Amino acid sequence: MRKSTLLAAPVLSVVSLGTFAAPAIAQDAGPVEQSNDAGLGEIVVTAQRRAESLQNAAIAISAVSGDALVQQGVTDPAGLTGAVPALEVSTGTGGKSLFYLRGVGNFSGNSLSDGAIAFNFNDVYIARAQGTGGFFHDLERVEVLKGPQGTLYGRNATGGAINVIPAAPKLGEFGGHISGEYGNYDHMRVEGAVNAPLGDNGAIRLSAMRVKHDGYLSDGTDDQDDFSARLGMRAELTPTLDVTVTGDYFRKRGKGGGATIISDTGGRFDIDDRVGLSDPRAQAVYEQDTFVFTAGSFLTGLPDVSDVDINNWGVSATINWDTPAGELTVIPAYRETDSKSVTIQPGFYISEDARSQQFSMEARLASDDTNTFSYLLGAYYIDEDGDVPLFRTNAQYNAALQNYEYQTESYAFFGRLNFRATDKLTLSLGGRYTKEKKAFQGLYRGQNRFCVTETFSFGLTCPGAPPIPFNDTLPLAFANLESVGLVPFPLAGGIAAYENGFDPDRFLVQVYNEISNNSSNSFNKFTYRLAADYQVTPDNLIYASYETGFKSGGFFFSPTQNTYSPETIQAFTLGSKNSFMGNRIRLNVEAFHWIYKDQQISHLGSALDPDTQQSVIIFPTENVGKATFTGGEVELEALVTDTTRLGAQVQYLDAKYDEFVYNVPANSPPQTGCATAPSGGGATIALDCSGFRPPNAPKWVIRLTGEQRVPLGNGGEFVFNASGNFQSKTLTGLEFLPVETQGSYWNVDAALTYNAPNDRFYIGGYVRNAFNKTVFTNSFPPPLTNGLFVAALRSPRTYGIRAGFNF
């Protein structure tokens, strides 16, 4: 069979070890043999750019079938957290998805940073975090690769890669499926696909999904209102030339992500109440408990303004041509993302209008892998242009209005050479050279309000001092306080002081600053991979590898140095994959050690403007020392009887920041568990967080699964599925305080499904998070406050019914 045929229609209907098979949903995605002789069946992946059994893939990888994703209710990237224990995915501001793999990742607060985990759809890298939704329907599988990637992929990645692989058009076949769900929170999900032949050598496949539910928080936030569609056309133009063209569209609406208060000085309500930040109960906390040091005043309640409006679309082609030198694959692609959002999720106001256009081209030449020497050679190019006419933050007494453009041009050459030293031993050498050119130009306007005495020392209060209004404009230095009856008198350097209505010894001082940046830089790096695998028996594999990864630097607004450096990683892996008793038992074991250097983090900071000699509050991204991640994974799956399947996945992770020091403004006491010391001549405070465990890096993650099938006399069957996910306590923010630690918890899902004879249709019910465990993630302290922390929450208990029909 030609390799292109294998790549176009891989076989997968069960998930990687420890993940149970789903009911007969979307059977046109490709069945897997489930006979007693086949045992657990074969799992085929293409993570190494060739179709191979998962058990023969000498890499750290997990795979989840499209059927299992439907079974688990995955409709966006955040749903992958429960399916792959090593992966932590959460929803960030403005519809962004935040990815962490074994503790490696980064918070993407704006469009000026790249993800540490590469997200690929249909072999196309997705550059923006808000562009990763809309793909989770009519899928063959999702592959999660752990550790740095690059010698087989177009875009380099520090911590791993997520490959979302859609169901491909099938030549000469007509068929499809339609399914639906309805549940609490007025949840509705409808998905369908149809595959139709275009002659003997062509096919077209159309799929779409509509999913919607009410907000999980009391103010209506944390809702979902998505529509996505995809059209694929495939033609086998000659016996050696196969072309597939895919177009996709995604629309996201609604209020978007929300958050709740997890700590405040008053301790007003329980996190289980899921009180949103614009709820009157949360507004009361802001108005009565949340004191702002710099302004000497209390905050006002956050407005009910949350709104998300995202539109993504893209088109790509996959051209496979069998040549005497190997199979040549060429993938040209173009994508656009248009995102408008207003959110209060981090505990303050953010409004963003962002657009991104990206063109990429990848070419790979892969030889026959049955020879003594086999190779893969590749080249990659991406050009991304972004325009952010509005990025507005408002923490009431400090605010900023930004508009900027950015450009990234990256090209790379990569390859891998395999040497089959014996029938059992294979040695592998891979390398990649990456060069990126980045440019950034824009304008930052900031405004801060301080309460001071006549001698400009902090410490007294200005009760009733008016905050900066919530809107997408930024009043200049003297514009808005006059409207509330305060008469300014000017000071030097763009500063206005207001005394009317206050104690004569106290002044509300307003500072306006402006930063104009126009910067460019280039980054280059050679990364490589050394590996060996030994096939002890046809059912037992041992593998080891050492590989390096790289993510380029970038920019942020600052009156002085505004560039951060690349981050790098070194990864050691030793693993074994085993099948026993005629493939009725699988046991995979992996140990790893990662050394993570110069991690890029974004945080509130300050810089001294050399022109005005004022301290300017900024939001820099900087590199912070070194971290190590050491651990192991065990995956076990057993076909106990012909109708009973059990599985377990266990990950242990020992993670620590070896060197982690950064600076924050000195105009208020920092909320931190780290050691502090004055720095920058007293203008900043140095935080030394060395020795702490990184966020999103739980010590233990366990996933237990079970499936029981009950055959019926009519040829149908009942299927009962259950899973339990355990996670030990986890830090959710970079302040390293106990309040940001989510305690250990279990999450239990269950489903009961009736499959009709010949899998013609199914109907059933489900419950997810059965015990309604409240779990928080992504915690934030609003800037310059004390005792207040907010956090996003994972989904509450959801339940409902579902049905599907295959044709």
C-alpha positions in Angstrom: 0.0 0.0 0.0 1.3 3.5 -0.8 2.4 5.6 2.1 0.1 8.5 0.9 -2.9 6.2 1.2 -1.9 5.3 4.7 -1.4 9.0 5.6 -4.8 9.9 4.2 -6.8 7.3 6.0 -5.1 6.1 9.2 -6.9 3.6 11.3 -7.8 4.6 14.8 -10.9 4.0 16.9 -9.4 3.4 20.3 -7.3 5.9 22.3 -3.9 5.6 23.7 -3.3 3.4 26.7 -5.6 4.2 29.6 -8.3 5.9 27.5 -11.4 3.8 26.8 -13.0 3.3 23.4 -16.1 5.3 22.6 -19.6 4.2 21.4 -20.2 3.8 17.7 -19.9 7.5 16.9 -18.8 8.6 13.4 -17.9 5.2 12.2 -16.8 6.5 8.8 -13.7 7.8 10.6 -12.2 4.4 10.1 -12.8 1.2 12.2 -10.2 -0.8 14.1 -10.3 -4.5 14.2 -11.8 -5.5 17.6 -11.7 -9.3 17.3 -10.4 -11.5 20.1 -7.4 -12.3 17.9 -6.6 -8.6 17.6 -6.9 -8.1 21.4 -6.9 -4.4 22.1 -6.6 -3.5 18.4 -4.0 -1.5 16.5 -3.5 2.2 17.1 -1.9 4.0 14.1 -0.3 7.4 14.4 1.6 9.6 12.0 3.6 11.7 14.5 6.9 10.7 12.9 5.6 11.5 9.4 4.8 7.9 8.5 2.0 5.7 9.4 3.0 3.3 12.2 1.6 1.5 15.2 1.6 3.6 18.3 3.4 0.7 20.0 6.2 0.9 17.5 6.6 4.7 17.7 9.8 5.2 19.6 8.8 8.6 21.0 6.8 10.1 23.9 3.3 10.4 22.6 -0.3 10.1 23.6 -3.2 9.8 21.1 -7.0 10.3 21.4 -9.4 9.2 18.7 -12.1 11.4 17.4 -14.8 9.1 18.8 -13.3 9.3 22.2 -13.2 13.1 22.0 -17.0 13.1 21.3 -17.5 10.6 24.2 -15.6 13.0 26.5 -17.5 16.1 25.3 -14.4 17.8 23.9 -15.4 20.9 21.9 -12.4 23.2 22.4 -8.8 22.8 23.4 -9.5 23.1 27.2 -11.3 19.8 27.0 -8.0 18.0 26.2 -6.9 18.3 29.9 -9.0 15.3 31.0 -8.0 13.2 28.0 -4.2 13.5 28.3 -2.8 13.6 31.9 0.4 15.3 31.0 -1.4 18.2 29.4 -3.0 21.3 31.1 -5.1 23.5 28.9 -7.2 26.5 30.2 -9.0 29.4 28.7 -7.2 32.7 28.9 -8.5 36.3 28.3 -10.2 37.1 25.0 -10.8 33.4 23.9 -7.1 32.4 24.1 -6.1 28.9 24.9 -3.2 28.4 27.3 -1.2 25.2 27.0 1.2 23.6 29.6 2.8 20.2 29.1 4.5 18.6 32.1 4.8 22.2 33.5 6.3 23.7 30.5 4.3 26.5 28.9 3.6 30.2 29.2 0.9 32.7 29.8 0.0 34.5 26.5 -1.4 37.8 27.6 -1.3 39.5 24.2 -0.2 38.9 20.6 3.5 39.6 21.2 4.4 36.2 22.5 4.5 32.7 21.0 3.3 29.5 22.7 5.8 27.0 24.2 3.5 24.2 22.9 3.0 24.1 19.1 -0.6 23.7 18.0 -1.0 22.2 14.6 -4.2 21.6 12.6 -3.9 19.3 9.6 -0.1 19.8 9.6 -0.4 23.6 9.7 1.0 25.5 12.7 -1.5 28.0 14.3 0.4 31.0 15.4 -2.2 32.8 17.6 -3.6 31.5 20.9 -7.1 32.7 20.0 -6.9 30.8 16.7 -6.8 27.3 18.2 -10.6 26.8 18.6 -13.1 25.5 16.1 -11.3 22.3 15.0 -12.8 19.7 17.4 -15.3 18.0 15.2 -15.1 15.2 12.6 -11.6 14.3 13.7 -9.6 11.1 13.2 -7.5 11.8 16.3 -5.4 14.2 18.3 -1.7 13.4 18.9 0.1 15.0 21.9 3.9 14.8 21.6 5.9 15.4 24.8 9.2 17.3 24.7 10.8 19.5 22.2 9.9 19.0 18.5 11.5 20.3 15.4 13.5 17.6 13.5 10.3 16.4 11.9 8.1 19.5 12.1 7.9 22.9 10.4 7.7 25.0 13.5 10.0 24.4 16.4 8.5 23.9 19.9 10.0 24.0 23.4 7.7 21.8 25.4 5.8 19.7 22.9 3.2 19.7 20.1 -0.5 19.1 19.7 -1.5 17.7 16.3 -5.2 17.9 15.5 -5.9 15.6 12.5 -9.3 15.9 10.7 -11.0 13.0 9.0 -9.9 13.0 5.4 -12.1 12.6 2.4 -12.4 8.9 1.4 -12.2 8.0 -2.2 -15.1 6.2 -3.8 -17.2 6.2 -0.7 -20.5 7.8 0.4 -21.3 8.0 4.0 -21.4 10.2 7.1 -22.9 10.8 10.5 -25.0 13.2 12.5 -25.1 13.5 16.3 -26.5 15.8 18.9 -26.5 16.4 22.7 -28.6 18.3 25.0 -27.9 18.9 28.7 -28.0 21.3 31.7 -26.9 24.9 31.4 -29.0 24.7 28.2 -26.1 22.9 26.5 -26.6 22.1 22.9 -24.2 20.4 20.5 -25.0 19.3 16.9 -22.3 17.8 14.7 -22.4 16.2 11.3 -20.3 15.1 8.3 -21.0 13.8 4.9 -18.5 12.1 2.5 -19.3 11.9 -1.2 -17.3 10.4 -4.1 -16.3 12.6 -7.1 -15.8 9.8 -9.6 -13.5 6.9 -8.8 -10.5 9.0 -7.9 -12.0 11.9 -6.0 -14.0 12.7 -2.9 -15.5 15.6 -1.0 -16.1 15.8 2.7 -18.2 18.5 4.5 -18.5 18.7 8.3 -19.9 21.3 10.8 -20.5 21.7 14.5 -22.7 24.0 16.5 -22.2 24.1 20.3 -23.7 26.4 22.8 -24.3 26.6 26.6 -25.1 29.2 29.2 -22.5 30.6 31.5 -21.1 28.5 34.2 -20.6 31.6 36.4 -23.3 33.6 38.0 -22.7 36.7 35.8 -23.2 34.7 32.6 -19.5 34.4 31.8 -17.7 31.1 31.0 -20.3 30.4 28.3 -19.9 29.0 24.8 -21.4 30.0 21.5 -19.4 28.4 18.7 -19.9 27.5 15.1 -17.3 25.7 12.9 -17.3 24.2 9.5 -14.8 22.4 7.3 -14.8 21.4 3.6 -12.2 19.0 2.2 -11.6 17.8 -1.4 -9.2 15.0 -2.3 -8.1 13.8 -5.7 -5.8 11.0 -6.7 -4.7 12.7 -9.9 -2.3 9.9 -10.9 -1.2 6.6 -9.2 1.7 8.6 -7.7 0.1 12.0 -7.1 -2.5 12.7 -4.4 -3.9 16.2 -3.5 -6.2 17.3 -0.7 -7.4 20.8 -0.3 -9.0 21.8 3.1 -10.9 25.0 4.1 -12.2 25.7 7.5 -14.1 28.5 9.3 -14.7 29.2 13.0 -16.9 31.8 14.7 -16.9 32.4 18.5 -19.4 34.6 20.3 -20.8 35.1 23.8 -19.3 36.6 26.9 -16.2 34.4 27.0 -14.1 33.3 29.9 -14.8 34.5 33.4 -13.4 34.2 36.9 -14.4 34.3 40.6 -12.8 35.6 43.7 -10.7 33.0 45.5 -9.4 35.2 48.3 -10.2 38.6 49.8 -9.8 40.3 53.1 -13.5 40.0 53.9 -13.8 36.3 53.0 -17.3 36.9 51.8 -18.4 33.8 49.9 -17.5 30.2 48.9 -15.8 29.4 45.6 -18.4 26.7 45.0 -21.0 29.5 44.5 -19.2 30.3 41.2 -19.8 34.0 41.6 -18.7 35.9 38.5 -16.7 39.1 38.9 -19.5 41.4 37.6 -22.0 39.8 40.0 -23.2 42.4 42.7 -21.7 40.2 45.4 -18.3 40.4 43.8 -18.7 44.1 43.1 -19.3 44.6 46.9 -15.9 42.9 47.6 -14.2 45.3 45.2 -15.9 48.3 46.8 -15.4 47.4 50.4 -12.4 45.1 50.8 -10.0 45.9 48.0 -7.7 48.8 48.9 -5.4 50.2 46.2 -2.1 51.3 47.8 -1.1 53.9 45.2 -4.4 55.6 45.1 -5.3 55.3 48.7 -8.8 54.3 47.8 -11.1 51.4 47.3 -11.9 50.0 43.9 -15.3 50.2 42.2 -17.1 47.1 41.1 -16.2 45.7 37.7 -18.7 46.3 34.9 -20.7 43.6 33.1 -19.1 44.2 29.7 -17.6 40.8 28.8 -17.9 39.9 25.1 -16.0 37.8 22.6 -16.2 38.0 18.8 -13.6 35.8 17.1 -13.6 34.8 13.4 -10.9 32.4 12.1 -10.6 30.9 8.6 -7.9 29.1 6.7 -7.2 27.1 3.6 -4.4 24.6 3.0 -3.4 21.9 0.5 -1.5 18.7 1.1 0.3 17.4 -2.0 1.8 13.9 -1.8 3.9 12.7 -4.7 5.7 9.4 -4.8 9.1 9.8 -6.5 12.1 7.5 -6.9 13.8 9.4 -4.1 10.9 9.1 -1.7 7.5 10.7 -1.0 7.5 14.4 -1.4 4.9 16.3 0.7 4.2 20.0 0.1 1.8 21.9 2.4 1.0 25.5 1.5 -1.4 27.3 3.9 -3.0 30.6 4.6 -4.9 31.7 7.7 -6.6 34.8 9.1 -7.7 35.5 12.7 -9.9 38.5 13.6 -10.5 38.8 17.3 -12.4 41.5 19.3 -12.9 41.0 23.0 -13.7 42.7 26.2 -13.1 40.8 29.4 -12.6 41.3 33.2 -11.3 37.7 33.7 -7.9 38.7 35.3 -9.7 40.9 37.8 -9.4 44.1 35.8 -10.6 45.4 32.4 -9.0 44.3 29.1 -10.2 45.2 25.7 -8.5 43.9 22.6 -8.9 44.2 18.9 -6.4 42.0 17.0 -6.0 40.7 13.5 -3.4 38.2 12.2 -2.6 36.9 8.8 -0.2 34.0 8.3 1.2 32.3 5.2 3.2 29.1 5.6 4.8 26.6 3.3 6.3 23.2 4.4 8.0 20.7 2.2 9.3 17.2 3.2 10.9 14.4 1.3 10.7 11.0 3.1 12.4 7.9 1.9 11.2 4.3 2.2 11.7 3.5 5.9 12.3 -0.2 5.2 15.9 0.3 3.9 19.1 0.2 6.0 19.3 4.0 5.7 16.2 6.1 5.6 15.8 9.8 5.8 13.4 12.7 6.0 14.5 16.2 4.8 12.3 19.3 5.2 12.1 23.0 4.8 9.6 25.4 6.4 8.7 29.0 6.0 6.1 31.2 7.8 5.3 34.9 7.4 2.9 36.4 10.0 1.6 40.0 10.0 -0.4 41.2 13.0 -2.2 44.4 13.6 -3.5 45.3 17.1 -5.2 48.7 16.8 -6.5 48.5 20.3 -5.2 46.8 23.5 -6.6 48.5 26.5 -6.0 47.6 30.1 -7.6 49.4 33.1 -7.0 48.4 36.7 -8.9 51.6 37.8 -5.9 53.5 39.1 -3.5 52.5 36.4 -4.4 52.0 32.8 -2.8 51.8 29.4 -3.8 52.1 25.8 -1.7 50.4 23.2 -1.8 50.0 19.4 0.9 48.2 17.6 1.9 46.0 14.6 4.2 43.1 14.5 5.8 40.9 11.8 7.4 37.5 12.1 9.3 35.8 9.2 10.8 32.4 10.0 12.4 29.8 8.0 14.0 26.5 8.9 15.7 23.4 7.4 15.3 20.2 9.3 15.9 16.5 8.8 16.3 13.1 10.3 18.5 10.1 9.3 17.7 6.6 10.6 20.3 3.8 10.4 19.0 0.2 10.9 22.2 -1.2 12.5 20.6 -4.6 12.9 17.2 -6.1 12.5 16.3 -4.9 15.9 18.5 -1.8 16.6 17.8 1.6 14.9 19.9 4.7 15.4 18.6 8.1 14.6 20.1 11.5 14.1 18.1 14.7 13.6 18.8 18.4 13.3 17.2 21.7 12.6 18.4 25.2 11.8 15.9 28.0 12.5 16.2 31.7 11.8 13.5 34.2 12.7 13.2 37.9 11.9 10.8 39.8 14.1 9.7 43.5 14.0 7.5 45.5 16.3 6.3 49.1 16.2 3.6 50.8 18.2 2.5 53.4 20.7 1.9 52.9 24.4 0.1 55.5 26.5 -0.1 55.0 30.2 -1.9 56.7 33.1 -1.5 56.3 36.8 -3.1 57.9 39.8 -1.2 58.2 43.2 -2.2 59.5 46.6 0.7 61.5 48.1 1.5 64.1 50.7 3.0 67.5 50.0 6.4 66.0 50.2 5.3 63.2 47.8 5.6 60.3 50.2 3.1 57.5 50.1 1.2 56.3 53.1 -1.9 58.5 53.5 -5.3 57.9 51.9 -7.4 59.8 49.4 -10.9 58.5 50.2 -13.3 58.7 47.3 -10.6 59.4 44.7 -12.2 58.7 41.3 -10.9 55.8 39.3 -10.0 55.9 35.5 -13.3 55.3 33.6 -13.9 51.9 32.0 -13.8 52.6 28.2 -11.5 52.3 25.3 -10.1 55.8 25.4 -7.4 57.2 27.6 -7.9 60.8 29.0 -4.8 62.9 28.9 -3.2 64.3 32.0 -5.7 67.0 32.9 -8.8 65.9 31.0 -11.1 63.9 33.3 -10.8 64.8 37.0 -12.0 68.3 36.3 -15.4 66.8 35.3 -15.9 65.5 38.8 -15.1 68.8 40.5 -11.4 68.5 41.1 -9.3 71.5 40.0 -5.7 70.6 39.0 -2.6 72.5 39.5 0.3 71.5 37.1 3.5 70.0 38.1 6.6 69.2 36.0 6.8 66.3 33.6 3.1 65.8 32.6 1.9 65.5 36.2 -1.3 67.0 37.6 -2.1 67.2 41.3 -5.7 67.6 42.6 -6.6 68.9 46.1 -10.2 70.0 45.9 -12.3 67.7 48.1 -9.3 66.2 49.9 -7.3 67.0 53.0 -5.0 69.9 52.1 -2.0 67.7 53.0 -3.0 65.0 50.5 -3.1 65.1 46.8 -4.3 62.8 44.1 -1.5 62.9 41.5 -2.1 61.8 38.0 0.8 60.8 35.7 0.6 60.4 32.0 3.4 58.8 30.0 3.9 57.8 26.4 6.2 55.2 24.9 6.9 54.8 21.2 8.7 51.7 20.2 10.0 50.6 16.7 12.2 47.6 17.1 13.5 44.6 15.1 15.6 41.7 15.9 16.6 38.3 14.6 17.1 35.0 16.3 18.7 31.8 15.1 19.4 28.4 16.6 20.5 24.9 15.7 18.7 22.2 17.6 19.2 18.5 17.3 18.1 15.0 18.4 20.0 11.8 19.1 18.0 8.6 19.6 18.1 4.8 19.5 15.5 2.1 19.7 15.7 -1.6 20.1 12.9 -4.0 19.1 13.5 -6.7 21.7 10.6 -8.8 20.3 7.8 -7.9 17.9 5.8 -6.8 20.9 8.5 -5.2 23.1 10.4 -2.0 22.3 13.0 0.0 24.2 13.9 3.6 23.2 16.1 6.5 24.4 16.6 10.0 23.1 18.3 13.3 23.8 16.9 16.4 22.1 17.0 20.1 22.3 14.3 22.8 21.7 14.2 26.5 21.1 11.6 29.3 21.1 12.7 32.7 19.8 12.6 36.0 21.8 10.4 39.0 21.2 9.3 42.5 22.3 7.2 44.4 24.8 6.6 48.1 25.4 9.3 49.9 27.5 11.1 53.2 27.4 14.4 51.4 27.7 15.3 47.8 26.8 12.2 46.2 25.3 13.5 42.8 24.0 13.6 39.4 25.7 15.8 36.5 24.7 15.0 33.0 23.4 14.2 30.1 25.8 15.7 26.7 25.4 15.2 23.2 26.7 17.1 19.9 26.8 15.2 16.7 27.1 16.4 13.2 28.1 13.9 10.3 27.5 14.1 6.6 28.2 11.0 4.4 27.5 9.6 1.0 26.8 6.5 -0.1 25.0 5.1 -3.6 25.5 2.2 -5.8 24.5 1.5 -9.2 26.2 -0.9 -12.1 25.9 -1.8 -11.6 22.2 -2.1 -7.8 22.6 -4.7 -8.2 25.4 -2.4 -6.2 27.8 -0.3 -3.1 27.0 2.2 -1.7 29.4 4.2 1.5 28.4 6.8 3.1 30.7 8.7 6.3 30.2 11.2 8.3 32.3 12.2 11.9 31.4 14.5 14.7 32.6 14.0 18.2 31.1 16.3 21.2 31.7 14.4 24.4 30.9 16.5 27.6 30.6 15.5 31.3 30.2 11.8 30.7 30.4 9.8 33.7 29.1 7.3 35.1 31.6 5.1 38.2 31.5 4.3 40.2 34.6 3.6 43.7 36.0 6.8 45.7 36.1 8.2 49.2 35.9 11.0 51.0 34.0 12.6 54.4 34.4 11.8 56.8 31.5 15.2 58.4 30.6 13.5 61.5 29.2 11.2 62.3 32.1 13.0 60.4 34.9 9.6 59.0 35.9 9.0 55.4 36.9 6.6 54.0 34.2 4.4 50.9 34.9 4.8 48.4 32.1 4.0 44.7 31.4 7.3 43.2 30.4 8.2 39.8 29.2 11.6 38.6 30.5 13.7 35.5 30.9 13.9 33.9 34.3 16.8 31.5 34.9 16.4 27.8 34.9 14.0 25.0 35.9 14.2 21.2 35.9 11.5 18.7 35.3 12.0 15.0 36.2 9.5 12.3 36.2 7.9 9.3 34.7 4.7 7.9 33.1 3.2 4.5 33.2 0.3 3.5 30.9 -1.5 0.2 31.3 -4.5 -1.1 29.4 -6.0 -4.6 29.6 -8.7 -6.4 27.8 -9.8 -8.4 30.9 -12.6 -10.2 29.0 -13.8 -9.8 25.4 -16.3 -7.2 26.7 -14.4 -5.6 29.6 -11.6 -3.1 29.2 -9.7 -1.4 32.0 -6.9 1.2 31.8 -4.7 3.4 34.0 -2.3 6.2 33.3 0.0 7.6 36.0 2.4 10.5 35.7 4.8 11.6 38.4 6.6 15.0 38.1 9.3 16.5 40.2 9.6 20.1 39.1 11.6 23.1 40.5 12.8 26.6 39.6 16.5 26.5 40.1 17.0 30.2 39.2 14.0 32.5 39.1 14.5 36.2 39.9 12.5 39.2 38.5 11.6 42.8 39.4 8.2 44.4 40.2 7.3 48.1 40.9 8.1 49.3 44.4 5.0 51.6 44.7 3.0 48.9 46.6 3.9 45.8 48.7 4.1 42.9 46.3 1.8 40.0 46.8 4.3 37.1 46.8 5.6 34.2 48.7 9.1 34.8 47.2 12.0 36.5 49.0 12.1 40.2 48.4 14.9 42.8 48.3 15.1 46.5 47.1 16.5 46.9 43.6 16.9 49.6 41.0 17.8 52.3 43.5 14.6 51.7 45.3 12.3 52.0 42.3 11.7 48.2 42.0 11.6 45.2 44.3 13.5 42.0 43.3 11.6 38.8 43.8 13.6 35.6 44.2 11.4 32.6 43.6 14.2 30.1 43.2 13.4 26.8 44.7 9.6 26.9 44.2 7.6 24.5 42.1 6.4 25.9 38.8 2.7 26.4 38.1 0.6 23.9 36.2 3.0 21.1 37.3 1.2 18.7 39.6 3.3 16.0 41.2 0.8 13.3 40.5 -1.8 12.9 37.7 -3.8 9.6 37.5 -6.4 8.6 35.0 -8.4 5.4 35.5 -10.8 4.1 32.9 -13.2 1.3 32.4 -15.6 0.0 29.8 -18.1 -2.7 30.0 -20.0 -3.9 26.9 -23.2 -6.0 27.2 -24.1 -7.7 23.9 -27.9 -8.1 23.2 -29.7 -10.8 21.3 -30.7 -8.4 18.4 -27.0 -7.6 17.6 -27.0 -4.4 19.5 -25.2 -3.7 22.8 -25.2 -1.5 25.9 -21.9 0.2 26.7 -21.0 1.6 30.1 -18.0 3.9 30.3 -16.5 5.5 33.4 -13.3 7.4 34.1 -11.7 9.1 37.1 -9.0 11.7 36.9 -6.9 12.6 39.9 -4.6 15.6 40.2 -2.5 16.4 43.2 -2.3 20.0 44.5 -1.2 22.5 41.8 0.0 26.0 41.8 -2.0 28.2 39.5 -0.1 31.5 39.5 3.4 33.1 39.8 2.9 34.7 43.2 3.7 31.4 44.9 1.2 32.0 47.7 -1.0 29.3 49.3 -4.2 30.9 48.1 -3.1 30.1 44.5 -2.8 26.4 45.2 -5.6 24.2 43.9 -5.9 21.3 46.2 -5.9 17.7 45.1 -9.1 16.4 43.6 -10.8 13.6 41.7 -13.0 14.2 38.7 -15.4 11.4 37.6 -17.2 11.0 34.3 -19.7 8.3 33.3 -21.8 7.4 30.3 -24.3 4.7 29.3 -25.0 4.1 25.6 -27.1 1.8 23.5 -25.6 1.0 20.1 -28.0 -0.4 17.5 -27.1 -3.4 15.4 -24.4 -2.7 12.8 -23.8 0.6 14.6 -26.6 2.2 12.7 -27.4 4.6 15.5 -26.8 5.1 19.2 -28.6 6.9 22.1 -27.4 7.4 25.6 -26.8 9.6 28.6 -23.7 11.1 30.3 -22.5 12.9 33.3 -19.2 14.8 33.6 -17.6 16.0 36.8 -20.2 13.8 38.5 -19.4 15.1 42.1 -19.4 18.7 41.0 -15.9 19.4 42.1 -14.9 23.1 41.8 -11.4 23.4 40.4 -9.7 26.7 39.7 -6.9 27.6 37.4 -5.0 30.7 36.1 -5.1 32.8 39.3 -4.3 36.5 39.2 -4.0 39.3 41.8 -5.3 42.6 40.4 -2.4 45.0 40.2 -1.5 47.2 43.2 -4.1 45.7 45.5 -3.7 43.6 48.7 -5.4 40.3 49.6 -7.5 40.0 46.4 -7.0 37.0 44.0 -9.3 35.9 41.2 -9.2 32.7 39.2 -10.8 31.0 36.3 -12.8 27.8 37.0 -13.1 24.5 35.1 -16.5 23.2 34.2 -19.0 22.2 36.9 -21.1 19.1 36.8 -22.8 18.7 33.4 -25.2 16.0 32.3 -27.4 15.3 29.4 -28.5 12.9 26.6 -27.1 12.3 23.2 -27.9 10.4 20.1 -26.3 9.8 16.7 -27.0 8.2 13.3 -24.4 6.8 10.9 -25.1 6.4 7.2 
